[in-house]
Amino acid sequence: MGLETENPQAFLEQSKELLINFQRIQENLQVSLEKEKETKQVYERDRAAVTEKIEKTIKERQKELEQSYDEKIEQSSGKVKKAQSERESAKNKGIKERIAEETAPLKQENKELKRQMQGICKREGAPMFISRKLFAVLYKPVGFAEFLCLIFLFLFFFAAIPLGLYFFLLRERGILFLVGIYLVDIFIFGGLYVLVGNRTVGKFREVVKQSVSIRKRILKNKKSILALAKEIRKDSDDGHYNLTEYDDEIARLTQERNDFIAQKQNALHNFETVSKEIIKDEIENAEKEHLEALKAEWQESTKERVELETLEREKALGLSKEVEQYIGKKHMNLDDIEAMILILQKGEAKSLTETILKLEEEKASI
C-alpha cells in the first residue's frame, strides 16, 4: 500500500510540491530558451557585422588600389593622345608644306598667265575686265562650273527678278504687267549684255580668244593642283614629314601606359590571392576574442536548455507515474489538488477516490 492509500492528504501535499517543482522547472526552461535565442541572435549579429566589415574593407581597399592605377593610366593615356595630336598636327603641317612646295610651279605659272592676260589687254587697248572671271563666265565660260554659273545668272536676271517683282508688288495688276516687266527686264539686262558683248567680244575678238586660251591653261593647272593635293593627302607614306621623333615618343608613352596596365593587373591579382586574406585575418583576429565569448555564452545557454529539457522530461515521467495515474490528467493542476486537500481537511471524504469524486461533483454543480 502506498501513501496515496494510507494518507491521501499527505500524498496530495507531496503531489502539490512535485507539481510546483515541475512548473518551476518549466519556467526556468522557458527563461533558458529565451536566453539561448537572445545569445544566438547577438552572436550571429556580431558575426555578420564582422563579415560585413571584412567585405566593406576589402571593397574599399580594392577600389582605392584600382583608382590609384586608373589615375596613372588615365594620365599616361592623356600623354599618348597629346603626342598623337602633336604628331597629327606636324603631319598636317608637313602635308600643307609639301602641297605648297610641289604645286608652287603650277601656281607660279598661273600667276604668270594672269599677268600675261592683263598685258595683252593693255597692249591691245582692251578693257581690263576682259581678263576678269565674271566677264569670262558671262561671255566665254570655260569648264562645267562656269557654264553652270552662267545658267544661274541668266535665271536670276531673266526669271527671279521679273517674277519676284510681279508676285510681290504687281500681282493684283494682272498678267499684262508680268509681260511688261519681262520686256523691261530683257531691254535693260539683255540690252546691257549685248552692248557690252559688242564692245568687247566683237571689237577685241583676238584678245578674247587669247584670254580664253590662257584661262583654259589656268583651269588645267588648277585641276592639276587639286589632283596633286589629293594624291599627297592620300599618300600613306609618312616618311616625307620627319615624324620619327613623334613616333618614338608615342611608342615610349604607349609602353609606359601598357606597363601601368600590367602593374594594375598584377596588383589586383596579388590583392585577390594575398591581400584579401591578410585583411580578413586581421579583422577576424581583432574580433576573435569578442566573438568567442559570445559563442561560449550561446553554447552555455544551449547546454543549460538541454539539461532543463532533460530534467523536464524526467519530472514529467515521474509526475505521470507517481501522481497522474492516481488523480487523472485533468486534475494535474494546483487548483484541483488544493481543492482535494481542502475536502480531506473538512472530512468530506476519507480516500483519494472519494475525494476525486467529491471534487467532480462540486465542479458539476457549479
C-alpha positions, 0 to 999 in steps of 0.5 A: 500500500502506498501513501496515496492509500494510507494518507491521501492528504499527505500524498496530495501535499507531496503531489502539490510540491512535485507539481510546483517543482515541475512548473518551476522547472518549466519556467526556468526552461522557458527563461533558458530558451529565451536566453539561448535565442537572445545569445544566438541572435547577438552572436550571429549579429556580431558575426555578420557585422564582422563579415560585413566589415571584412567585405566593406574593407576589402571593397574599399581597399580594392577600389582605392588600389584600382583608382590609384592605377586608373589615375596613372593610366588615365594620365599616361593615356592623356600623354599618348593622345597629346603626342598623337595630336602633336604628331597629327598636327606636324603631319598636317603641317608637313602635308600643307608644306609639301602641297605648297612646295610641289604645286608652287610651279603650277601656281607660279605659272598661273600667276604668270598667265594672269599677268600675261592676260592683263598685258595683252589687254593693255597692249591691245587697248582692251578693257581690263575686265576682259581678263576678269572671271565674271566677264569670262563666265558671262561671255566665254565660260570655260569648264562645267562650273562656269557654264553652270554659273552662267545658267544661274545668272541668266535665271536670276536676271531673266526669271527671279527678278521679273517674277519676284517683282510681279508676285510681290508688288504687281500681282493684283495688276494682272498678267499684262504687267508680268509681260511688261516687266519681262520686256523691261527686264530683257531691254535693260539686262539683255540690252546691257549684255549685248552692248557690252558683248559688242564692245568687247567680244566683237571689237577685241575678238583676238584678245578674247580668244587669247584670254580664253586660251590662257584661262583654259591653261589656268583651269588645267593647272588648277585641276592639276593642283587639286589632283596633286593635293589629293594624291599627297593627302592620300599618300600613306607614306609618312616618311616625307614629314620627319615624324620619327621623333613623334613616333618614338615618343608615342611608342615610349608613352604607349609602353609606359601606359601598357606597363601601368596596365600590367602593374594594375593587373598584377596588383589586383591579382596579388590583392585577390590571392594575398591581400584579401586574406591578410585583411580578413585575418586581421579583422577576424583576429581583432574580433576573435576574442569578442566573438568567442565569448559570445559563442561560449555564452550561446553554447552555455545557454544551449547546454543549460536548455538541454539539461532543463529539457532533460530534467523536464522530461524526467519530472514529467515521467515521474509526475505521470507515474507517481501522481497522474495515474492516481488523480487523472490528467485533468486534475494535474493542476494546483487548483484541483489538488488544493481543492482535494486537500481542502475536502480531506481537511473538512472530512468530506471524504476519507480516500483519494477516490472519494475525494476525486469524486467529491471534487467532480461533483462540486465542479458539476454543480457549479 
